[in-house]
Amino acid sequence: MEVITLAEGAGGSASASLMKDIVFPYLGNDILAEMHDGARLKVSGDIAFTTDSYIVSPRKFSGGSIGTLAVSGTVNDLAMTGAKAKYLSASVIMEEGFEKGELKEILADMQKAAKKAEVLFVTGDTKVAPKGKVDGIFINTAGIGEIIEGANISPKNVKAGMKIIVSGYVGDHGATILASRHDLKADLKSDAAPLNHLVEKMLKASKNIAMLRDPTRGGVAAVLNEVAKAADVGVIIEEELIPVRESVRGLSDMLGFDPLTLANEGKLIAFVDAADAKKTLDVMKEDENGKDAAIIGETVDTAKGKVGLKTEIGAIRLVEMPQGEIVPRIC
């Protein structure tokens, strides 16, 4: 069994071999092949820039791995600003003794996600920490994207009377991680996926999309509360309209979680002018990552900054901002 050694983080021949023999076969391209301290890139117009770090436990789960998240998460953060992702960087911190076979599997997942998103890794870094200083592997990715023409995504654009659309079943990723940690047998799979192509289709169909967010940590509950406060509007969602898989609902009931607070890694929430809501929804349903999209509620000019859930029996309960650490190391 081959493992990572401290020498492979020291910048010498072992580091060069790590890049040449392991990293480049998965993430290599002409820009990365220059092996310079930075990448010289071609961009046009306004750009978006983001960065995120990934420390998920377990590192591999049904539907993906830390590698899948490292690409999808950053691509999706760019997409939520109305940008088309173009270039990514990757900084990988590994623990001495980390298995090279597992590293290859993670890189293969990164390669697969990057190919799906049509983005390039153009620069990066590897570090090796002494054994016991890192829990296996941590990954940071940063991304640059070009703002799509006509996109104007901001909570300041959210007004009362807008429809709220979710792109599919909520809570899949969080429930999958929970099941993996507790060794529970359940029909669950993470939704981790890049959403940039879905967002492009949405923005081409409607110029009246006010706000986009991906409900990762804190889930749908966190996003709706954040936007309600930032836009100074009230939010009403309907329980019977929110798509939640029975397997997710069952696991949540068993472990005492609300599916609205569970993380998603391949879903988005859109705030759209009512007149464009059906058109936007129809376009979303034509995409693999939006086929289960649904209008789940609307913004209102009462109870500003608050989120209410209309239950199946007609009562309204407050959906509060999640408090504390809901599920540790979810992404």
C-alpha angles and dihedrals in degrees: 000000000000117000138183114266132198088251090067089063095046099084098244135105093305090056091049091051091050090056096042099042103033115015103038096052088062108029103020125127137149094277095048091044091069087074091208126153089256141006126254106218140188115228133157133204124349117352137199124217130194143161136197139173128222126209102153121166121237094036093209124041141157107298099017150336142245085285092057090050094047090062103032095045095054095040089051094049088056092046091054088061090054093258131136107227114235111159136027136188124205129205113187122193114191134183119240107263096032109150115253090213091061090046089056091051091051092048090049089055090049090050092050094049093045091051091051091049092043094231132136131225103226105169140008151146140230128209130182118208125198116270112282095024096090128033095238104291138355123191131199121191128184124192142199123203138173117242110246112243112265095014114137107170117175138127086236087071094058112106136173114278097040123132121238117221128189116198097224149315113353130222098026097127097044093047091049092053091047092051091049093051094049095042090238120163107229139145093251135136131177115250092217107151140131112262100191096107091049091051092049090055091048094050092048090052096048136021089190099079103124102183141010127189135168110224100224118142109019091020126219092333093060095046095049092048093048094050094043090055096041093048095036094232135122122245127212120186128179120231095214092054097053111098110229123161116237089235090056092045091049094050091046092052091048095050098034101250132136111230088220089067097047120105125256125196101184105036135088137196119218130195106207137176108263091238091059099038099096093044091050092047092051091052091049092052090058090063124078091233094049104038092111095044118143141181103242103176148316145254119258137190094237131078088022115207092018133107120214128191117209105213126216090260092053100256122130120229127184117251105209131200107270112257128217126343106338099179117357120236097359095160 
